[in-house]
Amino acid sequence: MPAEMTMPKLSDSMADAIILKWLKSPGEAFQRGEALLEVETDKATVVYEAETDGTLQAILVPEGGSASVGQPIATLDAASSTAPAREAPAASAEASMEAPAASAEASMEAPAPVLTESPAQAAATNGSSASGARPNATPVARRTALELGLSLHEVSGSGPGGRITADDVRETAAALGPASARAAAHGRGEVTVVEPTPTQTTIARRMARSAATIPVFTVSVDADVSQILAHRKTARADGAEASFSLNDFVVRATALALGEFPRFNASWVDERIELYSRINVGIAVAADDALLVPVVADADRCTLNEIAAETRRLAHAARHRTLRLEELQDATFTVSNLGMFGVRAFTAIVDPPQAAILAVGSVRREPAEDGAGGVAFHDVMTLTLSCDHRVVYGVDGARFLSRLRELLEQPLALAL
């Protein structure tokens, strides 16, 4: 019997994904390791490769369609066992009443099924799905609808299986008239419905779960980073090859502090605490439509030069959505920096299953007594630590931040 290929789970947090492109056509054979399709997950655009040899029979979810993990997206021939796949249900009620297939050999001799739209395909390709469901539209159609201020729920698709195309969106918008004329009947005026991307949906789900399940407390401290800024200025004047950002110093100091306070390099899992031997620091990077967290692996073993080079590379890849899956996984702690936007201080949300996250604010000039009875200005930065109270307590957070501040106020040691 034919087998169903299901949407693979390509990241720990992935719940669904959009199929951007099928790289094989129905009836086309493929070999192990050969690219089958491109999908947009909650974290990146990924090319899925076949794990065994096989032949693609029928596509159940077309390009531009969305599917949840485990949902059938294609059928394969009887000899194909590309994972993740499962045996497809019988094609008709009459077939389902028959006895199980006698053998693999007999099933391979059976004629190939007619490639008609199955119930699973109809559900996946329905462009005018039930209220609340995600309309099946091409990525270009989604962008066009957003630009025209039109909800995809108002559009009927003319593509295969009812898929909504960009032309469908433009024709509907033209028929309905200008967006300004499509004002809602209630007092809030015109309503524009924005369909979240898989990345945005996953972020919303994870943050809601964090707020509902993690007992969080926060502690803050001001760190004097005057010496760091002076060191960076001197390095640039000397023509140093590496240009360290302030955040590179923060990541380096955080990694060293995590080595001294292993409870912060941990998770609460199944009513117990898991401590990790590797220190992998995630750095929050704002992309066009999402917040991605690429990971500096083994950050405690990296020099400041190595951290600077790696963070620049990861940030560039994140903004261009070219990160590999392994670059987004296994973070044990996260640093989120909004200082470049002039944000003085903020509270970041703990990303489960991590035990803590550090929020970094902007640098500001503040007066302080200089020890000789005078006043001197210093460059000060606020650090706010959000913690899972099941793993660490308030005094732990205070000690961690105190040590982090000491490290940041000794930048020469960090530059070694």
N, C-alpha and C positions, 0 to 999 in steps of 0.2 A: 504494500500500500504506500501511497505517497506520504511524505513527512512534511510537517510544518516547521518552517524556520521562524523562531520568535525573536523579538527585540532583545538583544543582549544587554546585560547590565555592565556598562562601561566605566562606571565610577561608583564609589561607595554611596554617594548621595543621589544618584540618578534614579528618577521615578518614571520619566518618559523622555522622548527625544523626537526630533523632526528628521525625516529622511530627506536629505538634500539632493542626493543623486544615486541612482542605481548604476553600477559599473558593469553589470551583466544584464543581458536581455533574456526573456523566456526562451528556453530551448538551448541556451548556451552553457557549455560545460566549464568547470573551473577546477583548479587544483589547489591543494593545501598551500596556504600562504598567499594566495592570489586575492587582490582587493575585490570585495563584493559590493560595498556601498559606502557612501559618506553620510554621516549623521551628525546633527547638532545636538550635543548633550547639554546638561545643565552647566558644564564647565568649559567645553571646547568643541571644535569641529574635529571629528575623529573618522578615520578610514578603518572600517572593519574588514579584517582578512579572514578568509576561509580557514577552518581548522582541519578539514579533511577534503578529499576530492568529492565532486558531485556535479549535478546539473540543475540549473534553475528551471522550474516548470512554470510557475505563475507568480506574479507580483500581486500581493494582497493590499499593500499600502503604497500608494504611488509617491512620486517625488513631491515634496511639499507637505505630505501628510504626517500626522503625529501618531505615535504609538507608545503605549506604556510598556514597561519592562515585562517580558513574558507574553506579550500579545503577538499573535501570528502576523508576520509581515510578508511571507512568501511560502510557496510550496516547492519541495525538492523531489527529485525522483526517488524511487524505492531504494536505490543503491547508495543514495547520498545520506551521510550522517553528520553533516556539518553542524556543529554545536553553535548556539543553543537551538536544538530542534526537538520536536516531539512528533509522535504519530498523529496524523491528521484524523479527524472524525470522519465517519462514513459520509459519502456525498449525498445520500438520500435516506429517507425513512426505511425504504425497502432493504437497502444495503445494511442498515444498522440492525435489522432483525436477523440477518444471516449469522451463521457460526463464524468464529474467528478465522482469519486466513490460515491456511494449512501450513505454509512455509514461505520463507523469503524467496526461494526459487520460483514458486508458483506465482507469487505476487509480482515478480519482475517480468513475467511473461504476459501479464494482463495489459490490455491496451491503455495508453496514456489517457487521463481524464480530459474532457473538453474544458478548455480554459475560459470558462464563464465566470462571472462575478459571483463569489460566494457570499453568504450572509456576513462573514467577518469582513470581507472586502467592502461590502455595501455600507457597513457601519463605519469603516475607517475612511471611506471616500465621500461620505455624505456631506456636501458643501453647506446644506441648510439643516444642520443637526438641531436636536432639541435644545430648548432654552437652557443656557448654562454650559452647554458643551462647546468645545473649541472648534470653530468652523475650519473645514479643511481647505486651505488656500495656499497658493504658492508664496514663497518669501517676498517676491516682488509685489504680489497683490496685497500683502499685509502692509508693506511700506506705503503703497499707493493709497490704501484706505486711511492710513494715519495722516498722510499729507492732505487728503481731501476732507478729513473730519467725518468719515463715514464708518459706521459699524458694519463688520462683516456679516453680522446676523441679518442685515437688510439685503444682502446680495445673494442672488441665485447663481450657482456655478454652471458654466457651460463646458468645463473641461471633462476629462475622463472620470466617470463615476461621480459627476457633480462637483468636481474640484473648481474652486474659484480662481479665476485668472485676473491679471491686472486690467484687461479689457472689460471684464465683467464689472469690476469696481468702477471704472470710468463711465461705463454706460449707465450704471445705476445712479451714480452721482449726477450725471447730466439729466437723467429723467426726474430726479427728485429736486433739482434746482440747486442754487448756491447754498453752502452750509449755513449762511446767516439766515436763510429762509426756512431752515429746518429746525427752528427753535422748539424746545420741548414745551408741552402745554403747562407745566407747573412753573412756579416762580423762580426756579434756579436757572432758567434759560436753557440755552443749547447744551445738549449732552453729547460728548464724544466718548465712545467706548474704546479703550485701548486694550488690545489683547496682550497679556504678558507672554514673554518668551519662556521656553523651558527653564532657562537660567533664572529668570525673575521668579517664576513659580516655585522653583526649588529653594531659592533664598528665602522667600516668604514662608514656606513651610518649615524650613530649618529654624528661622528666627522665632516663629510662633512656638515651635516645640521647645526652644531654649527658654523663652519667657515663661512657658507653662510648667516646665519640669525642673529647671535649675534654680536653686535658692542662691541668689547672687548678692554679694556685698562689694562695695568699692572703697578703695583708699587712694589718696592722692599725695603727691609730694612735688616740690619745686626743686629743680636741679640747676645749678649754675654751670652753664655751658660756655662761659667766656673763653676758657682755654681751648676748647674745641674750635670755636670760631677763629681764634688767633692762630691755631695750628693750621687750619685750612687756608687762611690768608697767607701764611708763610710758605706753605707748600706750593700754592699757585705762583707766588713771587719767585720761588726757586725753580719753577718750570718742572715740577714733579709730573711724572707720567700719569699717575692715578689721581683722579679728582674725587675725594671722598665727600659724600653728602653727609649731612647731620644724621640722617636716618641710618646710614651705614654704621656710624658709631653706636647708635641705639641698638641695632641688631647685634653687633659684636658684644656690647656690654650685656645685653639681655641673655645671649647664649652663655656667657661666662657665669652670670648670676644663676641661670637655670642649673648649671653644673653643681653649684653650691647649695641650691635649694631644690632637690629633685621632686618634691611634692608638687611643684608647679609644672613639672614636665610629666604630667600624669593625666589619667582619665578616671571617671566614675563609671564602671561597667558592671552590670549585674550585681548591684549591691556590694561592690568591693572596689578598691582602688588599684589601678594598674599603673606601675611606674615604668618608664621607658629608658632604655640604655642609650638610645640615640637622641640627640637634641636637634630637631628639625623645626626651624622657625619660619612660619608663614608670614608673608608680607602682603597686606591688603592693597590691591591695585584697582582703581576705578576704570572700567572699560566703558564703551558707549552705552550699553544697556544693562550692565551688571557690575557686581563687585566680585572680582576673582582673587584668590589667595594662592599664588604660586609659593613654592617651598624652597628655602635654602637648606638643603640637607646637611646634616652634621656641621651646623654652623659654629659649634664650639671648637671645632678643629680647623676652621678656616681663618686665615689672616684677614686683616682689614682690607688689603688689596683684593683678595679672593672674594670677600663678601661684596665689595663695591662692584666688581665685574659681574658677579652673579646676579645681584639685584637689578642692575641695569639691563642685563639680558632678559631676565624674567619679566620685568615690567614692560619691555618692548614687545615681547611675545604675547603677554596678556592683553595689551591694547590692540594687537593685531589678530587676536584669537588663534594663535599658532602654537599654543602651549601643548605639550604632550601630557597624557594622562598621569604619568609618573611624576610630573612636575607639579601636580595639583593634589597629590595624595600624601598621607602619613605625616601631616604637620602635627607637632606636639604642643605648640604654643604659637600665638599670633601677635604681630605688631601692626597696629593701624595708626597711620600718621595723617592728620589733617592740618598740620601746622603750615603747610605751604599755602593754605587758603585763609590764613589769618585767624583760624579758630584757636582761641586761648586754651580751652579745655573741653573735653567731652567724655561721655561714658560709652564705651563700646560694648556690644552684646557678645557674651561668651558663645563661641561656636562649638557645639557639642560634637564629639565627646571630650574636647579639651577642657582643662580645669581652669584656665585663665586667659585673659587677653589684655594687652597693654595699649592704651590710647595715648598718643603723643600730640601735644598742642604746639602752638607757635612760640617762637622766641620773642621775648619782650625785654626792654631795658627797664631796670628797677634800681632805685637808690638803696644803698646799704652802708652801714658804718664800716669804715676801713680799718679799725683797730687803733688808729692814732687820734681818734676823736673827730675825724673828718668824715665826709660822705663821698662814696665812689659809686659809679653806676656799673651794674653787672648784667650780663645776658642770662635771662632766666627762662626755663621751659617747664611747663606743668606736665607731669606724667600721672595718668590715672589707671589703676589696675582693677579690673573686674574679675572676681573670683567665684568659683563654685564652693559654697560653704560646706559641702559634704566632703571635700577633699582637703581644703585648707581653712584656717581661721584668721580672724582679724590681725592677731599679732604676727602670724606668718606673713601676711601681706605687707605689714609695716616693715618687717625685717627685710623682705625681698626688695621693696622699694628703696629702703635705706642703703642696701648694698649696691643696687643699681645706680643710685645717685653718686655714691663714692666712686664707682667705676667711670661714670661719665665726667666726673670732675678731675680725673687723672688720664687725660687722653693719650699721653705718651705711652702709657702702659698698653692701651688698647691698640695703638698703631704698631706694636711690635709683632 
